[in-house]
Amino acid sequence: MGLSGDTSVSVSRLYKAYTISHHFPRATTLAEAVVHRLRRPLLRVLKEQFWALKDISFGINRGEAVGIIGRNGAGKSTLLKILSRITTPTAGEVILYGPTGSLLEVGTGFHPELTGRENIFLNGSILGMRRREIAAKFDQIVAFAEVEKFLDTPVKRYSSGMYVRLAFAVAAHLNPEILIIDEVLAVGDASFQKKCLGKMGEVASQEGRTVLFVSHNMTAVQSLCGRALWMEGGTLRADGKPREIVPQYLKTAFSPRREITWDDLLSAPGNSKVKLHRAAVRPDAGPPDAAIDIHTSLTVEFDYWNLSPGACLNLSVSVMNDEGMPIFNTVPTDEPLWHGRAFPAGLFRSSFRIPGDLLNDGTHRVLLYIVEDQSVVLSRHDDVLVFDVVETPGERQGWFGKWEGTVRPRLKWTTELIESGPPVRSATRDSVASSLV
């Protein structure tokens, strides 16, 4: 791979393997123990290699904004961790021409016991900046992050949104030549996400720095980035203009998934505090697998194990279109989950209803957050459900194009007669018309 003098990132023949251990089931009887020993006299644990990245090569020039897209498990986050020097490759070479600022997950690069003020100076020092250079940018960072009142509070007490706001402000303003951003920005609110996207565009186009941006929001990728890398199964499937790559990706990315169940608690998505057991979307009337059209009302359900007695859990759900553009977000505001009380250990079900005549036709993707104390994100589940809404025959009434908008409410219209007879022209207009004849 040839490199130019403007090269900012060079990746050549990159591989990354992880070792997965499979423990054999323990024998419960003497007969089972004898059979296991005869079949596997030496092995008690089978080790398997999983290749997260396979033969990845590309180069990025200074000033380029590059979007990295792909389904969950495609290798995007592994690639960014290697570029950020968080993990090492199994084989291959990565060269970064300049200091790098990374924002990969909430808390990356911050010391939890230090205050916001102290972490700003710590991050600047890590990037090789002098104290006076950091001080010159300090007010801009604080104003962008909107955390003035909490500057002298240890960041371990910050909400996830505050954490991300400050972390992005530091990464964007302390002049790293290469800025690496993962989907972590989705933790922030919509207005802050918009501000971040604007800042990333400014960093690339006006300041000539390199931006690598992983996102499930295809609209953001197409508006911010001049180039897209499509990853699939640990390989680089396509590299080109977003307007060409994104439509190809969307055609293959989302197969409908209206119900999914994880019966094995150990392998279920989640962590030591909470695990998903089941997610489902179904019509309120008719069989669960009936077609969903624009008039269909739906119920969305989540079954999850609370493994931490005394936790106060909350769910937050975003329904998005096929390009990752949020249509709406919903949280249980009328009545907090479990009536506002601490959760005992056990299996819970939370659900909400989407009324008919709301969603437009097309593919819809469900993003689930499980949150503790209404501030700490315990787990995030992208595309946990994917479902199609279809057009109802006869709805078009002569219109055959795409019905505009991400939602399609059925609103009540009225028409009334407010004056009968032909329109009456005013005397002033009549006199002006006569004078012109």
C-alpha positions as CSV (number, residue, x, y, z in Angstrom):
1,M,0.0,0.0,0.0
2,G,1.6,3.3,-1.1
3,L,1.6,6.2,1.3
4,S,1.6,9.9,0.5
5,G,3.1,12.7,2.5
6,D,-0.5,13.6,3.6
7,T,-1.1,10.2,5.2
8,S,-2.6,10.3,8.7
9,V,-3.5,6.7,9.3
10,S,-1.9,3.6,7.7
11,V,-3.3,0.1,8.3
12,S,-1.6,-2.9,6.6
13,R,-2.6,-6.6,6.7
14,L,-4.2,-6.2,10.2
15,Y,-5.4,-9.3,12.1
16,K,-6.8,-9.7,15.6
17,A,-7.6,-13.1,17.2
18,Y,-9.2,-13.8,20.6
19,T,-9.1,-17.1,22.4
20,I,-12.4,-18.5,23.5
21,S,-12.5,-21.2,26.1
22,H,-15.3,-23.9,26.0
23,H,-15.6,-25.8,29.3
24,F,-17.0,-29.3,29.0
25,P,-20.1,-30.0,31.1
26,R,-19.4,-31.5,34.5
27,A,-20.4,-35.1,35.0
28,T,-23.3,-35.7,37.3
29,T,-22.9,-39.5,37.6
30,L,-20.1,-41.9,37.7
31,A,-21.1,-43.3,34.3
32,E,-20.9,-39.8,32.7
33,A,-17.5,-39.2,34.3
34,V,-16.2,-42.5,32.8
35,V,-17.6,-41.7,29.3
36,H,-16.1,-38.1,29.4
37,R,-12.7,-39.5,30.4
38,L,-12.7,-42.1,27.7
39,R,-13.8,-39.6,25.0
40,R,-11.5,-36.8,26.1
41,P,-8.6,-38.3,28.1
42,L,-6.5,-35.2,28.1
43,L,-8.8,-32.2,27.5
44,R,-10.9,-30.5,30.1
45,V,-11.2,-27.2,28.3
46,L,-11.4,-26.7,24.5
47,K,-9.8,-23.5,23.3
48,E,-11.0,-21.9,20.1
49,Q,-9.6,-18.9,18.1
50,F,-12.0,-16.2,17.1
51,W,-10.8,-13.8,14.4
52,A,-12.3,-10.4,15.1
53,L,-10.2,-8.8,12.2
54,K,-8.9,-10.5,9.1
55,D,-6.5,-8.9,6.6
56,I,-7.6,-5.3,7.0
57,S,-5.7,-2.7,5.0
58,F,-6.4,1.0,4.2
59,G,-4.9,4.4,4.4
60,I,-6.5,7.7,5.5
61,N,-5.2,11.2,4.6
62,R,-5.1,14.2,6.8
63,G,-8.3,16.2,6.9
64,E,-10.5,13.2,5.9
65,A,-13.7,12.4,7.9
66,V,-14.2,8.6,7.6
67,G,-17.3,6.8,8.7
68,I,-17.0,3.1,9.7
69,I,-20.2,1.2,9.4
70,G,-21.3,-2.4,9.8
71,R,-23.5,-4.6,12.0
72,N,-22.8,-5.5,15.6
73,G,-19.9,-7.9,15.7
74,A,-18.4,-6.7,12.4
75,G,-15.1,-5.7,14.1
76,K,-15.6,-1.9,14.2
77,S,-14.9,-1.5,17.9
78,T,-11.9,-3.9,17.8
79,L,-10.4,-1.8,15.0
80,L,-10.8,1.4,16.9
81,K,-9.3,-0.1,20.0
82,I,-6.2,-1.1,18.1
83,L,-6.0,2.3,16.5
84,S,-6.3,3.9,19.9
85,R,-3.5,1.6,21.3
86,I,-5.9,0.1,23.8
87,T,-5.3,-3.4,22.5
88,T,-2.6,-4.9,20.3
89,P,-3.0,-6.6,16.9
90,T,-2.2,-10.3,16.4
91,A,-0.5,-9.5,13.1
92,G,-0.2,-6.6,10.8
93,E,0.9,-3.0,11.1
94,V,-0.8,0.3,12.2
95,I,1.0,3.6,11.9
96,L,-0.6,6.9,13.2
97,Y,1.1,10.1,12.1
98,G,0.2,12.4,15.0
99,P,-1.3,12.4,18.5
100,T,-4.6,10.6,18.8
101,G,-7.7,11.5,20.9
102,S,-10.2,8.7,21.4
103,L,-13.7,8.5,22.8
104,L,-14.7,4.8,22.7
105,E,-16.9,4.3,25.7
106,V,-18.1,6.3,28.7
107,G,-15.1,6.8,31.0
108,T,-12.3,6.3,28.5
109,G,-9.2,8.3,29.4
110,F,-10.7,9.8,32.6
111,H,-9.5,9.1,36.2
112,P,-12.8,8.6,38.2
113,E,-11.3,10.0,41.5
114,L,-10.1,13.3,39.8
115,T,-12.4,16.3,39.2
116,G,-13.5,17.5,35.8
117,R,-10.9,20.3,36.0
118,E,-8.1,17.9,36.9
119,N,-9.1,15.4,34.1
120,I,-9.0,18.2,31.5
121,F,-5.3,18.9,32.4
122,L,-4.5,15.2,32.7
123,N,-5.8,14.5,29.2
124,G,-4.0,17.5,27.7
125,S,-0.7,16.2,29.3
126,I,-1.2,12.8,27.8
127,L,-1.6,14.4,24.4
128,G,1.8,16.1,24.9
129,M,0.4,19.6,25.5
130,R,1.9,22.1,28.0
131,R,-0.1,23.5,30.9
132,R,-0.4,26.9,29.3
133,E,-1.7,25.4,26.1
134,I,-4.4,23.5,27.9
135,A,-5.3,26.6,29.9
136,A,-5.8,28.5,26.7
137,K,-8.4,26.0,25.6
138,F,-9.9,25.5,29.1
139,D,-12.8,28.0,28.8
140,Q,-13.8,26.7,25.4
141,I,-13.9,23.1,26.7
142,V,-16.1,24.0,29.7
143,A,-18.5,26.1,27.6
144,F,-18.9,23.3,25.1
145,A,-19.4,20.6,27.7
146,E,-21.9,22.7,29.7
147,V,-20.6,21.3,33.1
148,E,-19.5,24.6,34.7
149,K,-21.2,23.8,38.0
150,F,-19.5,20.4,38.3
151,L,-15.9,21.2,37.4
152,D,-14.6,20.5,40.9
153,T,-16.6,17.4,41.4
154,P,-15.0,13.9,40.9
155,V,-16.1,12.6,37.6
156,K,-17.2,9.3,39.2
157,R,-20.2,11.3,40.4
158,Y,-21.1,12.5,36.8
159,S,-24.0,11.0,35.0
160,S,-23.2,9.2,31.8
161,G,-24.4,12.2,29.7
162,M,-22.1,14.6,31.6
163,Y,-19.2,12.2,31.3
164,V,-19.6,12.1,27.5
165,R,-20.1,15.8,27.1
166,L,-16.8,16.6,28.9
167,A,-14.9,13.7,27.3
168,F,-15.9,14.8,23.8
169,A,-15.2,18.5,24.6
170,V,-11.7,17.5,25.7
171,A,-11.0,15.2,22.7
172,A,-12.2,17.8,20.2
173,H,-10.6,20.9,21.7
174,L,-7.1,19.7,22.8
175,N,-5.9,19.4,19.2
176,P,-5.2,15.7,18.6
177,E,-4.4,15.4,15.0
178,I,-6.5,12.2,14.8
179,L,-9.9,12.1,16.5
180,I,-11.5,8.6,17.0
181,I,-15.2,8.5,18.0
182,D,-17.3,5.4,18.7
183,E,-21.1,5.2,19.0
184,V,-20.7,6.5,22.6
185,L,-22.1,9.9,21.5
186,A,-25.6,8.3,21.4
187,V,-25.6,8.5,25.2
188,G,-26.0,12.3,24.9
189,D,-29.2,14.1,24.2
190,A,-30.2,15.0,20.7
191,S,-29.1,18.7,20.8
192,F,-25.7,17.7,22.1
193,Q,-25.3,15.0,19.4
194,K,-26.0,17.7,16.8
195,K,-23.5,20.0,18.4
196,C,-20.9,17.2,18.4
197,L,-21.5,16.3,14.7
198,G,-21.1,20.0,13.9
199,K,-17.8,20.2,15.8
200,M,-16.5,17.0,14.1
201,G,-17.3,18.5,10.7
202,E,-15.4,21.7,11.7
203,V,-12.4,19.7,13.0
204,A,-12.1,17.9,9.6
205,S,-13.0,20.6,7.1
206,Q,-11.6,23.7,8.7
207,E,-8.8,22.5,11.0
208,G,-7.5,19.7,8.7
209,R,-7.6,17.0,11.3
210,T,-8.5,13.4,10.7
211,V,-11.8,12.0,12.1
212,L,-12.8,8.3,12.3
213,F,-16.4,7.9,13.3
214,V,-18.3,4.7,14.0
215,S,-22.0,5.1,14.0
216,H,-25.3,3.3,13.3
217,N,-26.8,6.6,12.2
218,M,-26.4,6.5,8.4
219,T,-27.7,10.0,8.1
220,A,-24.9,11.3,10.3
221,V,-22.3,9.3,8.3
222,Q,-23.6,10.6,5.0
223,S,-23.7,14.3,6.2
224,L,-20.4,14.3,8.1
225,C,-18.1,11.9,6.2
226,G,-16.6,12.1,2.7
227,R,-15.7,8.4,2.9
228,A,-17.1,5.2,4.4
229,L,-15.5,1.9,5.3
230,W,-18.0,-1.0,5.4
231,M,-16.9,-3.9,7.7
232,E,-18.5,-7.3,7.7
233,G,-17.4,-10.4,9.6
234,G,-14.0,-8.9,10.5
235,T,-13.2,-7.9,7.0
236,L,-13.3,-4.7,5.0
237,R,-16.1,-5.3,2.5
238,A,-16.2,-1.9,0.8
239,D,-14.5,1.4,0.8
240,G,-15.9,4.5,-1.0
241,K,-18.3,7.4,-1.0
242,P,-21.0,7.2,1.6
243,R,-23.7,7.9,-0.9
244,E,-22.6,4.7,-2.7
245,I,-21.7,2.5,0.2
246,V,-24.6,3.2,2.6
247,P,-27.4,2.1,0.3
248,Q,-25.6,-1.1,-0.4
249,Y,-25.1,-1.7,3.3
250,L,-28.7,-1.0,4.2
251,K,-30.0,-3.5,1.7
252,T,-28.1,-6.3,3.5
253,A,-27.9,-5.1,7.1
254,F,-31.3,-5.6,8.7
255,S,-33.2,-8.8,8.5
256,P,-36.5,-8.7,10.4
257,R,-36.2,-9.9,14.1
258,R,-39.6,-9.5,15.8
259,E,-38.7,-11.9,18.7
260,I,-35.5,-13.2,20.2
261,T,-35.0,-15.3,23.4
262,W,-31.8,-16.1,25.3
263,D,-32.4,-19.2,27.4
264,D,-28.8,-19.5,28.6
265,L,-28.2,-16.9,31.3
266,L,-24.4,-17.1,30.9
267,S,-24.4,-16.2,27.2
268,A,-27.3,-13.8,27.3
269,P,-26.4,-10.1,26.6
270,G,-25.9,-7.9,29.6
271,N,-23.5,-8.0,32.5
272,S,-23.2,-9.1,36.1
273,K,-26.1,-6.8,37.1
274,V,-28.7,-7.3,34.5
275,K,-29.2,-9.8,31.6
276,L,-31.7,-9.8,28.8
277,H,-33.9,-12.9,28.5
278,R,-36.4,-12.0,25.7
279,A,-37.4,-9.1,23.4
280,A,-40.5,-9.1,21.2
281,V,-42.7,-6.8,19.1
282,R,-46.2,-8.1,18.2
283,P,-49.5,-6.8,16.9
284,D,-52.1,-6.1,19.5
285,A,-54.7,-8.0,17.4
286,G,-54.3,-11.3,15.5
287,P,-51.4,-13.8,15.5
288,P,-48.0,-12.7,16.7
289,D,-46.4,-13.1,13.3
290,A,-49.2,-11.2,11.4
291,A,-48.0,-8.5,9.0
292,I,-47.6,-5.1,10.6
293,D,-49.1,-2.3,8.5
294,I,-49.3,1.4,9.1
295,H,-52.6,1.1,11.0
296,T,-51.4,-1.8,13.3
297,S,-51.0,-1.0,17.0
298,L,-48.0,-2.8,18.6
299,T,-46.8,-4.0,21.9
300,V,-43.1,-4.1,22.6
301,E,-41.9,-6.3,25.5
302,F,-38.6,-6.9,27.3
303,D,-37.9,-9.7,29.8
304,Y,-34.8,-9.3,31.8
305,W,-33.1,-10.8,34.8
306,N,-32.2,-8.4,37.6
307,L,-29.1,-9.9,39.3
308,S,-28.4,-7.1,41.7
309,P,-31.0,-7.0,44.6
310,G,-31.9,-3.5,45.5
311,A,-31.1,-1.9,42.1
312,C,-33.4,0.8,40.8
313,L,-33.7,0.0,37.1
314,N,-35.2,1.9,34.2
315,L,-35.5,1.2,30.5
316,S,-35.0,3.7,27.7
317,V,-36.0,2.7,24.1
318,S,-35.3,4.5,20.9
319,V,-37.2,3.5,17.7
320,M,-35.2,4.4,14.6
321,N,-35.6,4.1,10.8
322,D,-33.3,2.0,8.7
323,E,-30.7,4.8,8.4
324,G,-30.4,5.1,12.2
325,M,-32.3,8.4,12.5
326,P,-34.3,8.4,15.8
327,I,-38.0,8.5,15.3
328,F,-38.9,8.7,19.0
329,N,-37.6,7.8,22.4
330,T,-39.7,6.5,25.3
331,V,-39.1,6.0,29.0
332,P,-41.6,5.0,31.7
333,T,-42.3,8.5,33.0
334,D,-45.9,8.1,34.2
335,E,-45.1,5.3,36.6
336,P,-41.4,4.3,37.2
337,L,-40.6,0.6,36.7
338,W,-41.5,-1.6,39.6
339,H,-43.6,1.3,41.1
340,G,-40.5,3.3,41.9
341,R,-39.2,0.7,44.4
342,A,-35.9,-1.1,44.5
343,F,-35.9,-4.3,42.4
344,P,-35.5,-7.7,44.0
345,A,-33.5,-10.3,42.2
346,G,-35.7,-12.0,39.6
347,L,-37.1,-12.0,36.1
348,F,-39.1,-8.9,35.1
349,R,-41.1,-7.9,32.1
350,S,-41.5,-4.3,30.9
351,S,-43.6,-3.3,27.9
352,F,-45.1,-0.4,26.1
353,R,-47.6,0.2,23.3
354,I,-47.1,1.9,19.9
355,P,-50.5,3.1,18.6
356,G,-51.5,2.5,15.0
357,D,-51.4,5.3,12.5
358,L,-48.1,6.6,13.9
359,L,-45.2,4.8,12.0
360,N,-44.5,5.2,8.3
361,D,-43.9,2.2,6.1
362,G,-40.3,0.9,6.1
363,T,-37.8,-0.9,8.4
364,H,-37.7,0.1,12.0
365,R,-34.8,-0.7,14.5
366,V,-35.1,-0.8,18.3
367,L,-32.3,0.4,20.5
368,L,-32.6,-0.6,24.2
369,Y,-30.8,1.0,27.2
370,I,-31.1,-0.6,30.7
371,V,-30.3,2.2,33.2
372,E,-29.7,2.3,36.9
373,D,-30.7,5.2,39.1
374,Q,-32.0,7.0,36.0
375,S,-28.4,8.0,35.1
376,V,-26.0,5.1,34.8
377,V,-26.2,3.0,31.6
378,L,-25.8,-0.6,32.6
379,S,-26.1,-2.1,29.1
380,R,-26.9,-1.0,25.6
381,H,-28.5,-3.3,22.9
382,D,-28.4,-2.0,19.3
383,D,-31.0,-3.4,16.9
384,V,-32.4,-5.8,19.6
385,L,-35.5,-5.8,17.4
386,V,-36.0,-5.1,13.7
387,F,-39.4,-5.0,12.2
388,D,-41.0,-3.9,8.9
389,V,-44.1,-1.7,8.6
390,V,-45.9,-2.2,5.3
391,E,-48.2,0.0,3.2
392,T,-52.0,-0.7,3.4
393,P,-53.5,-1.4,-0.1
394,G,-55.6,1.6,-1.3
395,E,-53.9,4.1,0.9
396,R,-52.0,5.9,-1.8
397,Q,-55.1,7.4,-3.6
398,G,-53.2,8.0,-6.8
399,W,-49.9,8.9,-5.1
400,F,-47.2,6.3,-6.0
401,G,-44.1,8.0,-4.5
402,K,-42.6,7.5,-1.0
403,W,-44.8,9.0,1.7
404,E,-42.6,11.6,3.3
405,G,-41.6,11.7,6.9
406,T,-40.5,9.2,9.5
407,V,-43.9,9.1,11.2
408,R,-47.3,9.0,9.5
409,P,-50.0,10.1,11.9
410,R,-53.7,9.8,10.8
411,L,-54.9,13.2,11.7
412,K,-58.5,14.4,11.7
413,W,-59.3,17.0,9.1
414,T,-62.5,19.1,8.7
415,T,-63.7,21.2,5.8
416,E,-66.5,23.8,6.2
417,L,-68.1,26.5,4.0
418,I,-67.3,29.9,5.4
419,E,-68.8,32.0,2.5
420,S,-71.1,31.1,-0.3
421,G,-71.1,32.4,-3.9
422,P,-68.3,33.6,-6.2
423,P,-65.5,35.8,-4.7
424,V,-66.4,39.5,-4.6
425,R,-63.8,41.9,-5.9
426,S,-63.1,45.0,-3.8
427,A,-63.9,48.5,-5.2
428,T,-60.3,49.5,-4.9
429,R,-59.1,46.7,-7.0
430,D,-61.9,47.3,-9.6
431,S,-60.9,51.0,-9.9
432,V,-57.2,50.2,-10.3
433,A,-58.0,47.6,-13.0
434,S,-60.2,50.2,-14.8
435,S,-57.5,52.8,-14.8
436,L,-55.0,50.4,-16.4
437,V,-57.4,49.6,-19.4
